């Protein structure tokens, strides 16, 4: 069966994406390892012990929220993409390959928190994912290749601009890695924060309109 005629394939791609995100988001927490040597716990209090894991937990939360944002982007695109083809399929597979790499790049930051190269590698990883998300949407909507005719052109253009926000933020994080390595990872939170406040503003506008 031709991929363009297989109506179920976009749903199977979405299921694969959901599965990969679920696994990757679960793997993140495995990098927070509690030592098994019981002797270590006799010389420190619980407060001191948890303080030692503060950076690990913060990094986990930042990357987890960022992954949640990236999943949201995929989910939002899937609502409009009705068909697929080999090129679009491979764009998504390559995107998932770099998403699956995020636990590794974040673990480098976890182990070398003050190393600019570790921060640069993770920000670069995020940049590639963001760029591929844009490429997926641009390919699907060009001449309405994979989307329905009734999707407004204004929405296609607006979504294309929104998808470029995350790669731009990742570039800022890459630049910050050279000057402020410890804070570069925090830059990635700008994207989910922008989505949250834009949704909040939209809901408030709807409530006012009523």
C-alpha positions in Angstrom: 0.0 0.0 0.0 1.3 3.5 -0.9 2.2 5.6 2.2 0.2 8.5 0.8 -2.9 6.3 0.8 -2.5 4.7 4.2 -4.7 6.8 6.4 -3.6 5.0 9.6 0.1 5.8 9.2 0.0 9.3 10.7 -1.7 7.8 13.8 1.0 5.1 14.0 3.7 7.8 13.8 1.9 9.7 16.6 1.9 6.5 18.7 5.6 6.0 18.0 6.3 9.6 19.0 4.3 9.2 22.2 6.1 6.0 23.1 9.6 7.5 22.5 8.8 10.6 24.6 7.4 8.5 27.4 10.6 6.4 27.5 13.0 9.4 27.2 11.1 11.3 29.9 11.3 8.3 32.2 15.0 7.7 31.5 15.9 11.2 32.6 15.1 10.5 36.3 17.5 7.5 36.2 20.4 9.9 36.1 19.6 10.9 39.7 21.3 8.0 41.5 21.2 7.4 45.2 24.4 5.8 46.5 24.1 2.3 47.9 27.0 2.7 50.4 25.1 2.9 53.8 28.2 4.4 55.4 27.7 7.6 53.5 24.4 8.3 55.3 25.9 8.2 58.8 28.0 11.3 58.3 25.4 13.6 56.8 21.9 14.8 57.6 19.0 14.3 55.2 19.0 18.0 54.5 22.7 17.9 53.5 22.1 14.8 51.4 19.2 16.4 49.5 21.2 19.6 49.0 23.8 17.6 47.2 21.1 16.5 44.7 19.6 19.9 44.2 21.4 20.6 40.9 20.5 17.1 39.6 16.8 17.6 40.4 16.6 21.1 38.9 18.3 19.9 35.7 15.8 16.9 35.6 12.8 19.2 36.0 14.1 21.7 33.3 14.7 19.0 30.7 11.5 17.2 31.6 9.4 20.4 31.1 11.3 21.1 27.8 10.5 17.6 26.6 6.9 18.2 27.6 6.9 21.3 25.4 8.5 19.4 22.5 5.8 16.7 22.8 3.2 19.4 22.8 4.6 20.7 19.5 4.4 17.2 17.9 0.9 16.7 19.3 -0.2 20.1 17.9 1.1 19.3 14.4 -0.5 15.8 14.4 -4.0 17.4 14.6 -3.6 18.9 11.2 -1.5 16.3 9.3 -3.8 13.9 7.6 -1.4 12.1 5.3 2.3 11.2 5.2 4.9 10.1 2.8 8.5 8.7 2.9 10.2 12.1 3.3 7.9 13.2 6.1 8.3 9.8 7.8 12.1 10.1 7.7 12.0 13.7 9.1 10.1 12.3 12.0 12.4 9.4 12.5 15.5 11.6 12.5 13.7 14.0 14.9 13.0 11.0 17.3 16.7 10.0 17.0 17.8 13.4 18.4 15.0 13.4 21.0 16.3 10.0 22.2 19.8 11.6 22.5 18.6 14.2 25.0 19.1 12.0 28.2 22.7 11.6 27.1 23.3 15.3 26.4 21.6 16.3 29.7 23.6 13.7 31.6 26.8 15.5 30.3 25.5 18.7 31.9 24.7 16.8 35.1 28.3 15.4 35.3 30.0 18.6 34.1 27.8 21.4 35.2 30.4 24.1 34.8 31.7 22.9 31.5 30.7 25.1 28.6 31.0 22.2 26.1 28.5 20.1 27.9 26.0 23.0 27.9 26.7 23.7 24.3 26.1 20.0 23.3 22.8 19.9 25.0 21.7 23.2 23.6 22.8 22.1 20.1 20.8 18.9 20.6 17.7 21.0 21.4 18.4 23.3 18.5 18.4 20.3 16.0 15.2 19.0 17.4 13.5 22.4 17.1 14.8 22.8 13.6 13.5 19.4 12.6 10.1 20.2 14.1 10.0 23.3 11.9 11.1 21.2 8.9 8.3 18.7 9.5 5.7 21.4 9.5 7.2 23.2 6.6 7.3 20.1 4.5 3.8 19.0 5.4 2.2 22.4 4.7 4.0 23.3 1.5 1.4 23.5 -1.2 -0.8 21.7 1.5 1.1 18.5 0.8 0.0 16.6 3.8 -2.7 18.8 5.4 -6.3 19.4 4.5 -7.3 22.2 2.2 -9.4 23.9 4.9 -6.5 24.7 7.2 -6.2 28.5 7.1 -3.1 29.9 5.4 -2.9 32.4 8.2 -2.6 29.6 10.8 0.1 27.8 8.7 2.2 31.0 8.7 1.6 31.7 12.3 2.6 28.1 13.3 5.7 28.3 11.2 6.8 31.4 13.1 6.0 29.8 16.4 8.1 26.8 15.5 11.1 29.0 14.9 11.0 30.3 18.5 12.4 27.2 20.1 15.5 27.0 17.7 16.1 30.7 18.4 15.9 30.1 22.1 18.3 27.1 21.8 20.8 29.4 19.9 20.6 31.9 22.9 21.3 28.9 25.2 24.3 27.9 23.0 25.7 31.5 23.2 25.1 31.5 27.0 27.1 28.3 27.3 30.3 30.2 26.5 29.7 33.0 29.1 27.4 31.5 31.8 27.5 27.7 31.6 25.6 27.2 34.8 22.7 29.3 33.6 22.5 28.2 29.9 20.2 25.3 30.6 17.6 27.7 32.2 17.3 29.6 28.9 15.4 26.5 27.5 12.5 27.2 29.9 11.6 30.3 27.9 9.8 28.2 25.3 7.3 26.4 27.7 6.9 29.6 29.7 5.9 31.5 26.5 3.4 28.8 25.6 1.9 28.8 29.1 1.4 32.6 29.2 0.1 32.7 25.6 -2.5 30.1 26.4 -3.4 32.0 29.6 -3.8 35.2 27.7 -5.9 33.5 25.0 -8.2 32.0 27.6 -8.6 35.3 29.4 -9.4 37.0 26.1 -12.1 34.4 25.4 -13.5 34.9 28.9 -13.6 38.6 28.4 -15.2 38.3 25.0 -18.1 36.3 26.5 
